[in-house]
Amino acid sequence: MKKVFLAALFAACTGPLGAGDPPKTAFALVKEATAAYQRGDKVAFLKGYEEAARLRPGDVWILYNLACAQAINGQTDAAVASLERFGALRVVADFDGDKDLDAIKQTAGYKKVVAETAALRTERIGSGSTVAFTIPEKEVAPEGVAYDPVTKAFFVASVRKGKVIRIGPDGKITDFVASGSGLRSALGMGIDPKRRTLWVASEAIPQMNGAREGDPPRSALFEFDVDTGKLRREHAPPESPNPPYFDDLAVAADGRVYVNDGRTPRIYALEPGKGLAVFLETDAMRGTQGLAATPDGRTLYASDYAGLYRIDVATKAVTRLPVPADLALNGIDGLACTNGRLVAIQNGIEPHRILLLELAPGGAAIARGRILEMNNPHFDEPTLGTVVGDALYVSANNQGHRYYDLKNPPKPGDLQDAVILKVPLSAPPR
């Protein structure tokens, strides 16, 4: 069920509203609707999700919960129609396991949606991807991927081991930043080739690097010399009662570095010669995920696991990108911007996939989109990537979900070597 899941995600982003407050956001409505569901108020649950769906059309989990709300309120036809819209966005859920849908499970419409979405679990969509390289090491939990156009070397961040691995143009694999260097978990990365800098976002993750459950995240932005691996500086965020969780970043052409906060709708920025500071805090998003800067530095794109957003760097205005009629934008972790296109890596929905989104002139809307990769045999939680030429190099198998149970961590024999896929961006779908 998604009701409690969504409430937990949105709780940090909404608060109580009173007289004279602005209209409620979809996130506030979801939080209130979930509370109504938990106390057994079916009518308020439905009302909240009806309004949230109006504000955020195309949000798959709002659509799913709207169907549940309609079903338990006796609106059979409406519930089936909502599930049909959910299925049209090519996302899978455990419909049969949700008792809230019991009232519609014998309808022809429900059975049709279940059959069509079940087929998505095995439908293979490919773009001619190939394995760029394999790191022959268990428990890497590869996350960020970066590329240095000067030396032609790739870099891969290890969440589990708190290190950075370098793959040279000759294919030689070495530890570039070793475990124990001060990095907690190594996550998102980016390279500033002009300033010869490798930037790494880092935080402490109990499931990954031995930190204890309940420990503070100790997030920081690490600045390394990309030629030597020497640490130049660890940039800590300003003190806050809600410390940030850094797991991705974007490097702009002017040297500015943007860093996400996965738990709070904030984005940090580090300008050359200045300290790390909050760049943006907004109620338009929740905790931010992937970040991508346009080549001219005027626009920043961000995901928040619920949608995609365009941010005007000068004014800090935030605009939600409309959702394509046939594609969900939920669950986007990694994000890249290249030649008027966005490449999105989705691991927050099933099946996991990679999208290519062509932007309309001005970049405020998606002209068209398509799935590049779905049900790739190497996928086991794809995370982040980088565009080199006309291809995306992406971490295909982070396998981080296997570490969620702290009492029963996976055995090395249960894990796969780290795989980086090369995904062509211009190949026709097949």
Phi, psi and omega in degrees: 000149185255353186298307181292323179303311181294322180298319180295321181293322186271349188300323182285350187252356183226160179215179181294144180247146180231186181299138179086356178286157177294166178305147183291141174282165176299325180295318177295321179295320178297318180298315180292321179295322179294319176298321178297318178300317183291333177265003175086015180270089185294324183293315179293326176300313179295313182301317180298317182284332173298316181287321178297320179293328177292321182283330184230068177297139179090357175282113191295324184281333171293319177299317181298312182289332173297317177300317178298316181296319179294320181296315183284350175259011175081011180267075188298308183298318180295322180295317178296318179298321179294320177293326177296320177293322176301310182296328180295339178272006170063050178234147183252142173214163180273076181299314185296334181275000183256111181295338180295343180261006184305324186293342183243005188290344179264001180280153179295324180296317178298313182297326179293316179297317179300316181293317182293318180286329177298325179295335180294337182295337182240354180293124182261122171243128182224163180232021183081028181295152177223162176282116179288314174194158178240133176265111187283070183205130177279160175062029175284321188049067185293137183236274182283150175230132179225158183224135177258110182292344181281310183264353182063027180259147173257154177229139181232131180270136177256114177291316186292319188255359176060046180217172177237129182256138178250135174244110183287167179298341176270002180088357181291133183251125180221158171280112182277315171241113189283158172301144181088007182279354185118338174297140167277238169284135176268128188235246180294147180221160173201156182239135171255098187293330181291320183263005177052053184235136169253119180259136181227126172274138186216145172208165178272125181236113184304320183294346190247312194237021174089356175297151182276147179300132182095351177293151176295156184291333181051042182295147178200160174254119183261136181246112180246152169286122186287346179268329185244341185082003181289135177285120176275316183193147171255118183262112180269147177287160176297154180301142180206145176294339175242087184298145183283162175240104183271122173218006174204163181204168175218137180254123178273162184297332181276005179095351177290142179242127176257138181231138182276171169227108187290347183251343185224145181286065179233151170231134179259160177218145174237112176268148179307128179084001181236171180271166178290129184215161176292123177271321186208137171222126190213153174265005178285336179237172165250204183309131188276154180237253183291147178229144177209128179260142176286157182303328180277356177076003184276340186228141174238131174257144182218147171247159178222023182072356175243338181185189179242147185223146174252130182241122174283116186297323183290314185262344184064022176289136182249127179234129177280129178286133177300149183273131175302150185298333186244011182223135172275146176250011175288157170073021180278122178262294180270150183212139176220151180238129180203126173052049178072019180228154170247139173248124186239134180251115186254114173238007180260007172225167175243140352289154173297146184198171176237130181250148168246121184242115178273126184275145174287161176308134184093341174075012184263002180208163178261118180287319178196160179211159176206158178276124175275315183221133174212137183057037173297135184298342178271350183291126167210074186072073173294147186235273188239164179202179178220147179267129176231117186065236179244040179217148174262129172256117192228142173289116189272333190218071177299321178063019183298330181298339181287348181259004186297325179276100185296334182278342181226069180293156181291153173274147180308326180292344179272354185253160178256156171298152181292132181239130173251120180268147170254117185246111177298141182264346184247000181288145176293148180293152178206000000 
